[in-house]
Amino acid sequence: MIKKELDLIMKYAKQDLPPTFRKTVEWYLENQTWCQHVQDGSYQRERLGVK
């Protein structure tokens, strides 16, 4: 559901979005697994990209 909403934002407002907002939307689109874990309650506050 988030992907669909963010895709619409990018499609219809891409020209008008400030670069920082655009990068934020792109980050959420690239990290949908994390978003799903937050939504379903399985996120345990682990950091992304840390190995």
C-alpha positions as a Markdown table, in Angstrom:
| # | Residue | x | y | z |
|---|---|---|---|---|
| 1 | Met | 0.0 | 0.0 | 0.0 |
| 2 | Ile | 2.8 | 2.4 | 0.8 |
| 3 | Lys | 4.5 | 1.8 | -2.5 |
| 4 | Lys | 1.3 | 2.6 | -4.4 |
| 5 | Glu | 0.8 | 5.9 | -2.6 |
| 6 | Leu | 4.5 | 6.9 | -2.9 |
| 7 | Asp | 4.5 | 6.0 | -6.6 |
| 8 | Leu | 1.5 | 8.3 | -7.1 |
| 9 | Ile | 3.3 | 11.1 | -5.3 |
| 10 | Met | 6.4 | 10.7 | -7.5 |
| 11 | Lys | 4.3 | 10.4 | -10.6 |
| 12 | Tyr | 2.1 | 13.5 | -10.1 |
| 13 | Ala | 4.3 | 15.8 | -8.2 |
| 14 | Lys | 7.8 | 14.9 | -9.3 |
| 15 | Gln | 8.5 | 18.3 | -10.9 |
| 16 | Asp | 7.4 | 20.2 | -7.8 |
| 17 | Leu | 9.0 | 18.1 | -5.0 |
| 18 | Pro | 12.1 | 19.6 | -3.3 |
| 19 | Pro | 15.1 | 17.3 | -3.7 |
| 20 | Thr | 15.2 | 16.3 | 0.0 |
| 21 | Phe | 11.5 | 15.2 | -0.1 |
| 22 | Arg | 12.1 | 13.3 | -3.3 |
| 23 | Lys | 15.1 | 11.5 | -1.7 |
| 24 | Thr | 12.9 | 10.6 | 1.3 |
| 25 | Val | 10.2 | 9.1 | -0.9 |
| 26 | Glu | 12.8 | 7.2 | -3.0 |
| 27 | Trp | 14.3 | 5.8 | 0.3 |
| 28 | Tyr | 10.9 | 4.4 | 1.4 |
| 29 | Leu | 10.4 | 2.9 | -2.1 |
| 30 | Glu | 13.8 | 1.2 | -1.9 |
| 31 | Asn | 13.2 | -0.1 | 1.6 |
| 32 | Gln | 9.8 | -1.5 | 1.4 |
| 33 | Thr | 10.7 | -4.6 | 3.4 |
| 34 | Trp | 11.6 | -2.4 | 6.4 |
| 35 | Cys | 8.4 | -0.4 | 5.9 |
| 36 | Gln | 6.3 | -3.7 | 6.0 |
| 37 | His | 8.1 | -4.8 | 9.2 |
| 38 | Val | 7.2 | -1.5 | 10.8 |
| 39 | Gln | 3.6 | -1.8 | 9.8 |
| 40 | Asp | 3.2 | -5.4 | 10.8 |
| 41 | Gly | 4.9 | -4.9 | 14.2 |
| 42 | Ser | 7.9 | -7.1 | 13.6 |
| 43 | Tyr | 10.4 | -4.3 | 13.4 |
| 44 | Gln | 12.8 | -4.6 | 16.4 |
| 45 | Arg | 14.6 | -1.3 | 16.0 |
| 46 | Glu | 17.5 | -2.8 | 14.2 |
| 47 | Arg | 19.4 | -0.4 | 11.9 |
| 48 | Leu | 19.5 | -0.8 | 8.1 |
| 49 | Gly | 22.8 | -1.1 | 6.4 |
| 50 | Val | 24.7 | -2.0 | 9.6 |
| 51 | Lys | 26.6 | -5.3 | 9.4 |
